[in-house]
Amino acid sequence: HDVYIGTLVAAAEMIESGVTAFADHYFFMDEAARAVEKSGVRANLGSAFFSSQGAEGLAQSTAFAEEWNGRAEGRITTSLAPHAPYTCGPDLLADAARRAAEHDLAVHIHLSETAGEVRDSLDRHGCSPIELAHRTGLDAGRLHVAHAVHPHGDADLVRLAGSTVTVAHCPMSNLK
């Protein structure tokens, strides 16, 4: 209920300032979708999942995407939503890329939010989060990236520019 009310309030604030569409992915997305239906705004929504949920999380995200895509007179579009490379392992990211292609869905993920995330990815995977998204096939289809405020040099920028990736570059949310 809190997510429903919060999304309605956010929609009212967006409408008041001229914003007519938003993208979101996290928990309780059915409630966010119901608020989008009522508010009149457009949204791309995804139900987030994590490696701790395994294949069940990916299945649940897919079910949400299939149920809500095109609803609210077409104002709702959906994406699969692996949270981030630091919460979803490479195998799960690759599975998400395959599932997105099979179901003609976009993927919405958080990448390169903080310098620490990039350092951890370099240590753990030998590459940046943006490069990991490429290696797992996430950027082979439609990919919506939240943040990308810490690209790892020119290679990451070239990778993003040479693909069909869209970036919601929101540095204020991560001035940590």
C-alpha positions in Angstrom: 0.0 0.0 0.0 2.9 2.4 0.8 4.4 1.8 -2.6 1.0 2.5 -4.3 0.5 5.8 -2.3 4.1 6.8 -2.8 4.0 6.2 -6.5 0.7 8.3 -6.8 2.4 11.1 -4.9 5.5 10.9 -7.1 3.3 10.9 -10.2 1.5 14.0 -9.0 4.8 15.8 -8.4 6.1 14.7 -11.8 2.9 15.9 -13.5 3.1 19.2 -11.7 6.7 19.8 -13.0 5.9 18.6 -16.6 7.3 15.1 -16.3 5.0 12.6 -18.1 7.0 9.4 -17.9 9.4 7.6 -15.6 11.3 4.3 -15.3 11.5 2.3 -12.1 12.4 -1.1 -10.9 12.5 -2.5 -7.4 10.0 -4.3 -5.1 6.1 -4.3 -5.0 5.9 -3.3 -8.7 2.3 -4.5 -9.0 1.5 -1.6 -6.6 3.5 0.9 -8.6 1.8 -0.3 -11.8 -1.6 0.1 -10.3 -0.7 3.7 -9.4 0.5 4.3 -13.0 -2.9 3.1 -14.2 -4.7 5.6 -12.0 -2.4 8.6 -12.5 -2.3 8.9 -16.2 1.5 9.0 -16.5 3.6 6.6 -18.6 6.2 4.3 -17.1 8.6 1.6 -17.8 8.5 -0.8 -14.9 10.5 -3.9 -13.9 10.3 -6.2 -10.9 13.8 -6.4 -9.5 15.5 -9.7 -8.7 18.7 -10.8 -7.1 21.0 -13.9 -7.3 19.8 -14.8 -3.8 16.4 -15.6 -5.4 17.9 -17.7 -8.2 15.8 -18.7 -11.2 12.7 -18.0 -9.2 13.5 -14.3 -9.2 14.0 -14.2 -12.9 10.8 -16.1 -13.4 8.9 -13.7 -11.2 10.3 -10.6 -13.0 9.3 -12.2 -16.4 5.8 -12.9 -15.1 5.4 -9.3 -14.0 6.7 -8.0 -17.3 4.3 -10.2 -19.3 1.3 -9.3 -17.1 1.8 -5.6 -17.1 3.3 -4.8 -20.6 0.9 -2.7 -22.6 -1.5 -2.1 -19.8 -3.0 1.3 -18.9 -3.9 1.9 -22.5 -0.3 1.2 -23.5 1.2 3.6 -21.0 3.0 0.9 -19.1 5.9 -0.9 -20.7 8.0 -3.4 -18.9 11.5 -4.6 -18.6 13.3 -7.5 -16.9 15.1 -6.1 -13.9 18.2 -7.7 -12.6 19.1 -5.3 -9.8 22.8 -4.8 -10.5 26.0 -6.8 -11.1 26.9 -6.6 -7.4 23.6 -8.4 -6.5 23.3 -10.6 -9.6 26.1 -12.9 -10.8 27.2 -13.2 -14.4 25.3 -16.5 -15.0 22.0 -14.9 -13.9 22.7 -11.8 -16.0 23.3 -14.0 -19.0 20.1 -15.9 -18.3 18.3 -12.5 -18.1 19.7 -11.5 -21.4 18.5 -14.7 -23.0 15.0 -14.4 -21.4 14.7 -10.8 -22.5 15.4 -11.8 -26.1 13.0 -14.7 -26.0 10.2 -12.5 -24.7 11.1 -9.3 -26.6 11.7 -7.4 -23.4 14.1 -4.7 -22.5 16.4 -5.0 -19.5 16.6 -2.3 -16.8 19.7 -2.5 -14.5 21.8 -0.4 -12.2 25.4 -0.1 -13.5 28.5 1.8 -12.3 26.7 3.6 -9.5 29.7 4.1 -7.3 33.5 4.0 -7.7 33.5 1.2 -5.1 31.2 -0.9 -7.3 33.5 -0.5 -10.2 36.6 -1.4 -8.1 34.8 -4.5 -6.8 33.7 -5.6 -10.3 37.3 -5.2 -11.5 38.5 -7.4 -8.6 35.7 -10.0 -8.9 35.2 -10.2 -12.6 38.2 -8.6 -14.2 36.1 -5.9 -15.9 33.8 -3.0 -15.2 30.1 -3.4 -14.6 29.4 -1.9 -18.1 31.8 -4.4 -19.7 30.2 -7.2 -17.7 26.8 -6.2 -19.0 28.3 -6.6 -22.5 30.0 -9.9 -21.8 26.8 -11.4 -20.5 24.8 -10.2 -23.5 22.6 -7.6 -21.7 23.5 -4.9 -24.3 22.6 -7.2 -27.3 19.0 -6.0 -26.9 17.3 -3.0 -25.4 19.1 -2.1 -22.2 18.1 0.7 -19.8 21.0 1.6 -17.5 20.4 3.5 -14.3 23.3 5.7 -13.1 26.5 5.0 -15.1 28.1 7.8 -13.1 31.4 6.0 -12.8 32.3 4.6 -16.2 35.7 2.9 -16.2 37.5 5.1 -18.7 36.9 5.6 -22.4 36.3 1.9 -23.1 33.1 2.0 -21.1 31.9 5.2 -22.8 32.7 3.7 -26.2 30.8 0.6 -25.2 27.7 2.6 -24.2 27.9 4.8 -27.3 28.2 1.9 -29.7 25.1 0.1 -28.5 21.3 0.5 -28.1 21.7 1.3 -24.4 19.8 4.2 -22.9 21.2 5.7 -19.7 19.4 7.6 -17.0 22.4 9.4 -15.6 21.4 10.5 -12.2 24.5 11.7 -10.3 22.5 13.4 -7.5 21.2 10.1 -6.3 24.7 8.7 -5.7 26.6 11.6 -4.2 27.7 9.2 -1.5 
